[in-house]
């Protein structure tokens, strides 16, 4: 669902800068409207009453439509009062995310606080051109804050690198040449024909004769030996570094105003136009 985001700026330059940033952020220029007070209203101060009324009516109608035509709505009256003296940038956002992004950009480029600015206009602390009026502030105390920045330098630990040692088991084929001996029993029968001797008669009995075979087989034995050691550690070194930066502070120039200068300015303000 689309949403409308409005920013009001003191001058046209700030409004144009905000519009340029909005388009750079991806918001279509067709969804951005800019309404400026006329140069005659700002510079000369002698625009016709008809033109002023038309300009005022258009702004009032715009905010009346935006806030549902409720004249009692504080937002309607505040926006209308501040908008008559500034430049209006209206963003027709197509999503909540785009509306949030547009609001942030408008704030960053100087969109005024509506309630605060309206209160200043009504109290007279800011004139029509946005400059503090001398007559309105006469006899009142004005506080100007003097702000000064300080640079604080610290340090934090960050990871800059390291070493990872990974161990794994690898296999490689090993071949050795070995000579093995084997025994084989053989039996041979030879036909003979001779008279039996006494030795033959002595062996003429039942019995068993056994002869076993032997063979050599390979025997493999493994022995693990440490052949290398890897040590992992770290060393610490310290270094000095100069940190440079800039800090800001409020600088105030105080100038004494002579009474003669005030009288001259008062005479010029009271002098009729064209003289």
C-alpha positions as CSV (number, residue, x, y, z in Angstrom):
1,X,0.0,0.0,0.0
2,X,1.4,3.4,-1.0
3,X,2.2,6.1,1.6
4,X,2.8,9.8,1.4
5,X,5.9,11.3,3.0
6,X,6.2,15.1,3.3
7,X,9.2,17.2,4.0
8,X,9.2,21.0,4.4
9,X,12.4,23.0,3.9
10,X,13.4,26.6,4.6
11,X,14.8,27.1,1.1
12,X,14.6,25.7,-2.4
13,X,18.2,24.6,-2.4
14,X,17.7,22.2,0.4
15,X,14.5,20.8,-1.2
16,X,16.3,20.3,-4.5
17,X,19.2,18.5,-2.8
18,X,16.8,16.2,-1.0
19,X,15.0,15.4,-4.3
20,X,18.4,14.5,-5.9
21,X,19.2,12.2,-3.1
22,X,15.7,10.6,-3.2
23,X,16.2,9.8,-6.9
24,X,19.7,8.4,-6.3
25,X,18.2,6.1,-3.7
26,X,16.0,4.5,-6.3
27,X,12.7,6.4,-5.8
28,X,11.1,7.4,-9.1
29,X,11.2,11.1,-9.9
30,X,7.5,10.7,-11.1
31,X,6.6,9.9,-7.5
32,X,8.2,13.1,-6.1
33,X,6.4,16.5,-6.1
34,X,8.0,19.8,-5.2
35,X,6.1,23.0,-4.3
36,X,8.0,26.3,-3.7
37,X,7.0,29.7,-2.6
38,X,7.4,32.2,-5.4
39,X,10.4,34.3,-5.8
40,X,8.2,37.4,-5.4
41,X,7.0,36.2,-2.0
42,X,10.5,35.5,-0.8
43,X,12.6,38.3,-2.2
44,X,10.5,41.5,-2.9
45,X,7.8,41.1,-0.3
46,X,5.4,43.1,-2.5
47,X,3.5,40.3,-4.3
48,X,-0.1,41.0,-5.0
49,X,-2.8,40.0,-2.5
50,X,-4.5,37.9,-5.1
51,X,-1.4,35.8,-5.8
52,X,-0.8,35.3,-2.1
53,X,-4.3,34.2,-1.5
54,X,-4.1,31.7,-4.4
55,X,-0.8,30.3,-3.1
56,X,-2.2,30.0,0.4
57,X,-5.4,28.4,-0.8
58,X,-3.5,25.8,-2.8
59,X,-1.4,24.8,0.2
60,X,-4.4,24.7,2.5
61,X,-6.3,22.6,0.0
62,X,-3.4,20.2,-0.3
63,X,-3.1,19.5,3.4
64,X,-6.9,19.5,3.8
65,X,-7.1,16.6,1.3
66,X,-4.1,14.9,2.8
67,X,-5.6,14.9,6.4
68,X,-9.2,14.2,5.3
69,X,-10.5,17.8,5.4
70,X,-10.5,18.2,9.2
71,X,-9.8,21.9,9.9
72,X,-9.4,21.1,13.6
73,X,-6.5,18.6,13.0
74,X,-3.3,20.1,14.5
75,X,-1.3,18.5,11.8
76,X,-3.3,20.2,9.1
77,X,-2.9,23.7,10.7
78,X,0.8,23.2,11.5
79,X,1.8,21.9,8.1
80,X,-0.2,24.6,6.3
81,X,1.4,27.4,8.4
82,X,5.0,26.2,7.9
83,X,4.5,25.2,4.3
84,X,3.4,28.7,3.3
85,X,6.9,29.9,4.1
86,X,9.0,27.1,2.7
87,X,9.4,24.5,0.0
88,X,7.4,21.3,0.2
89,X,8.8,17.9,-1.0
90,X,6.1,15.2,-1.3
91,X,7.1,11.6,-1.8
92,X,4.4,9.1,-2.9
93,X,6.1,6.0,-1.6
94,X,5.1,2.6,-3.0
95,X,5.9,0.6,0.1
96,X,6.6,0.9,3.8
97,X,10.3,0.4,3.2
98,X,10.4,3.2,0.6
99,X,8.5,5.5,2.9
100,X,11.0,4.9,5.8
101,X,13.9,5.5,3.4
102,X,12.4,8.7,2.1
103,X,11.7,10.1,5.6
104,X,15.3,9.5,6.6
105,X,16.6,11.2,3.5
106,X,14.3,14.2,4.0
107,X,15.5,14.5,7.7
108,X,19.2,14.3,6.7
109,X,18.8,17.1,4.2
110,X,17.3,19.6,6.6
111,X,13.5,19.1,6.7
112,X,12.2,21.3,9.5
113,X,10.4,20.1,12.7
114,X,6.8,21.1,11.9
115,X,5.5,21.5,15.5
116,X,8.6,23.4,16.6
117,X,8.7,25.7,13.6
118,X,5.0,26.4,13.9
119,X,5.4,27.3,17.5
120,X,8.3,29.6,16.7
121,X,6.3,31.4,14.0
122,X,3.4,31.9,16.4
123,X,5.6,33.2,19.2
124,X,7.4,35.5,16.8
125,X,10.9,34.1,17.6
126,X,11.3,33.5,13.8
127,X,10.3,36.0,11.1
128,X,8.8,35.2,7.8
129,X,12.2,34.8,6.2
130,X,13.4,32.4,8.9
131,X,15.6,35.1,10.7
132,X,15.1,35.9,14.3
133,X,13.3,39.2,14.6
134,X,14.9,41.9,16.8
135,X,11.6,43.4,17.9
136,X,10.1,40.1,18.9
137,X,13.1,39.1,21.0
138,X,13.8,42.5,22.6
139,X,14.1,42.2,26.4
140,X,14.3,38.3,26.3
141,X,17.3,36.2,27.0
142,X,18.7,34.1,24.2
143,X,20.8,31.1,24.9
144,X,23.3,30.0,22.3
145,X,24.8,26.6,23.1
146,X,28.6,26.4,22.6
147,X,29.3,22.9,21.5
148,X,32.7,21.3,21.3
149,X,33.6,17.8,20.2
150,X,36.2,15.7,21.9
151,X,38.0,12.8,20.2
152,X,38.2,9.7,22.3
153,X,40.8,7.1,21.1
154,X,40.7,3.6,22.4
155,X,41.7,0.2,21.1
156,X,40.0,-3.1,20.4
157,X,41.2,-6.6,19.5
158,X,40.5,-7.7,15.9
159,X,41.4,-10.9,14.2
160,X,44.0,-10.3,11.5
161,X,45.0,-13.8,10.4
162,X,46.4,-17.1,11.7
163,X,47.6,-20.5,10.8
164,X,45.6,-23.7,10.7
165,X,47.5,-27.0,11.0
166,X,45.5,-30.1,9.8
167,X,46.9,-33.6,10.2
168,X,45.7,-36.6,8.2
169,X,46.7,-40.2,7.5
170,X,48.0,-41.1,4.1
171,X,49.0,-44.5,2.7
172,X,51.7,-45.3,0.3
173,X,52.6,-48.8,-1.2
174,X,55.8,-50.4,0.0
175,X,57.4,-53.4,-1.8
176,X,60.3,-55.6,-0.5
177,X,62.0,-58.6,-2.2
178,X,62.2,-61.7,0.0
179,X,63.6,-65.3,-0.8
180,X,61.5,-68.1,0.8
181,X,62.3,-71.8,1.2
182,X,59.8,-74.6,0.9
183,X,60.1,-78.4,1.7
184,X,58.4,-81.1,-0.4
185,X,58.2,-84.8,0.5
186,X,58.4,-87.2,-2.3
187,X,57.9,-91.0,-2.4
188,X,59.5,-93.3,-4.9
189,X,58.8,-97.0,-5.4
190,X,61.3,-99.2,-7.2
191,X,60.5,-102.8,-8.2
192,X,63.3,-105.3,-7.0
193,X,63.7,-109.1,-6.9
194,X,66.3,-110.3,-4.4
195,X,66.4,-112.6,-1.3
196,X,65.4,-110.9,2.0
197,X,68.3,-110.1,4.2
198,X,68.4,-110.1,8.0
199,X,67.8,-106.3,8.0
200,X,64.9,-106.7,5.7
201,X,63.5,-109.4,8.0
202,X,64.0,-107.1,11.0
203,X,61.9,-104.4,9.4
204,X,59.3,-106.9,8.3
205,X,56.7,-105.6,10.8
206,X,53.8,-103.1,10.9
207,X,54.6,-99.5,11.6
208,X,54.2,-95.8,10.4
209,X,56.8,-93.5,8.9
210,X,56.0,-89.8,8.9
211,X,57.9,-87.0,7.2
212,X,56.6,-83.5,7.5
213,X,57.1,-80.6,5.0
214,X,58.2,-77.1,6.1
215,X,58.0,-73.8,4.2
216,X,59.1,-70.3,5.0
217,X,56.3,-67.6,4.8
218,X,56.7,-63.9,4.9
219,X,56.2,-62.1,8.2
220,X,55.3,-58.4,8.2
221,X,55.7,-56.3,11.3
222,X,55.1,-52.5,11.5
223,X,56.8,-50.1,13.8
224,X,55.6,-46.4,14.2
225,X,58.4,-44.0,14.6
226,X,58.3,-40.2,15.1
227,X,60.2,-38.6,12.3
228,X,59.3,-34.9,12.7
229,X,57.7,-32.5,15.2
230,X,55.7,-29.4,14.4
231,X,55.5,-26.6,17.0
232,X,52.7,-24.0,16.7
233,X,52.9,-20.8,18.8
234,X,52.7,-17.1,18.5
235,X,54.8,-14.1,19.4
236,X,53.5,-10.6,20.5
237,X,55.0,-7.4,19.3
238,X,53.9,-3.8,20.1
239,X,53.9,-0.8,17.8
240,X,53.0,2.9,18.2
241,X,50.6,4.6,15.9
242,X,49.6,8.2,15.7
243,X,45.8,8.7,15.4
244,X,44.7,11.9,13.6
245,X,41.2,13.3,13.3
246,X,39.2,16.5,13.4
247,X,36.9,17.8,16.1
248,X,34.4,20.6,15.8
249,X,33.3,23.3,18.2
250,X,31.1,26.3,18.1
251,X,32.9,29.6,17.5
252,X,31.0,32.7,18.4
253,X,31.8,36.2,17.2
254,X,30.4,39.0,19.4
255,X,29.9,42.4,17.9
256,X,28.8,45.5,19.6
257,X,26.0,47.3,17.8
258,X,26.0,51.1,18.1
259,X,22.8,52.9,18.8
260,X,23.2,55.0,15.6
261,X,23.1,51.9,13.5
262,X,19.8,50.8,15.1
263,X,18.3,54.2,14.4
264,X,19.3,54.0,10.7
265,X,17.9,50.6,10.3
266,X,14.6,51.6,12.0
267,X,14.3,54.6,9.6
268,X,14.8,52.4,6.6
269,X,12.1,50.0,7.7
270,X,9.7,52.8,8.2
271,X,10.4,54.5,4.9
272,X,7.6,54.0,2.3
273,X,8.3,51.6,-0.6
274,X,9.8,53.3,-3.7
275,X,11.6,56.1,-1.7
